[in-house]
Amino acid sequence: SSPPLLNHYELHIKKTFFHTKRNELAVKEFMEQIKQIPVERLVYVDESGAEDNITFTHGYSLQGKRCYGKKEFRHKIRVSKIAALRNRTLFAPFVFTGYCNSSVFETYLQNVLLPQLIRACFESFTRIS
């Protein structure tokens, strides 16, 4: 929730970042292509991770007093995960230590996601026939 002063002006603390090289025309064309695909065939894939030094970035204190906190600035471990979403169902989870790069993502595609998609397609064809 926003601080009372901002609520008075109906403002909210919110920021959305876009990549500096984002091509709006390419995004629009891509979205038009996506609209042509039936929703039940779309698969969304996302990656996320967290370091072991994660902490709250906001806190509470008495009015006019600063809120202090401690944070370990060096992290030792990063745990990341990749998963897919299709038909409102999360599947093909993949958890690993470290950061995601093209090699990790290709491994995920070849060894986790694609085998599960192939199996799902095969099961669909089996039910149809």
N, C-alpha and C positions, 0 to 999 in steps of 0.2 A: 504494500500500500504506500501511496505517496505521502510525503510530509503534509501537515495541515495547510501550510501556506500555499503549496502547489494545488491542493484540492480546492482551495478557495477560488483559484483561477481555472479550475478544471484542467490542469496540466498534470502529466504523469512523467515519471522518470523512465524513459524507454529509448533505446537506440538500436537501430538496425544497421549493420555494416554490409557493404557490398565491396567486392574485390575491385581494385582500381582498374583492372583490365577487362571488367565486365562489358560485354557487347550486348546492348539492349536489343538490337535487331536480331541477333542470333538467339537470344533468349526467347523473344516473341515467336520466331520461326519454329524453335524447338517445342514450345508450348502448343503451337498449332498442330505439329506432328503428333504429339502425345495425345491430343484430343481425339485423334483418329483410331486409337487403340482402345479396345474394350477394357473397362476398368478391371475386370476379373483377370486380365492377362498382364497387367502392370505389376512390376516388382520394384520396390523401393529398397535401396541399400544405403546404410549409414554406418559411420564409424565414430566412436567416441572413446575418450580415455581420461584417466585421472592419475595424478601423481600422489605419492604418499604424504605430501606436505599440504594437501588441500585444506583450506580453512574458510571460515565465514569472512566475507569482505565488508559486511555491515554489522553494526551493533547498536545497543541502546545505552544511553547515559542520561543524567539529569540535564534539563534544559540549560544551555549555555556552557556545559562541560563537555570536553572532548572524550571520546570513547577510545581506549587503547586496547591493543591486543598483541599477542605474540604469534609469530609465524616462523617456521623453519624454512629458510630460503633455498636450501639445497635439497633436492629430492633424490632418493635412492632408487625408487622403483616406480615405473609407470605401467599400469594395467590398462590395456585397450580392448575394445570389443567391436566386432562387426556383426551385423545381423540384417536380415531381409524382412520385408513386410509385404504380404500379398493377401488380398481379400480380408483385410483387417486381422490377419494372423501373423504373428511374429515367428520366424523360423530361420533355420540355418545359422544359429549363433556360433561365433568363433571368438574365443578369448585368448589373448596373448600378452606377453610382457614386452614392452617397448613401444615404439612409434610405428604407425602405419606408413608404408612406402609402397612403391609399385610392385616390388617382389612379394611382399606380404599380401597385398590385395590380389595379385595373380594366383598365389597359393590358395587363398580363400575361394576365388572363383572356381579353380580347377578341382579342388579337393573337398569343398564343403557345399557351396551354393549350386553349381551346375549338376552334381550328382543328385541333389535333392529335387531340383527342378525337373530333371529327366525322369526321376522316379515318379513325381507327381503327374507328369504328362502321361507316362505309361499307365498309371493307375486310372487316369481319366479315360484313356482309350479303352482300357479293359472294361470299365463300367459301361461305356457306350455300346460296345459290341456284344 
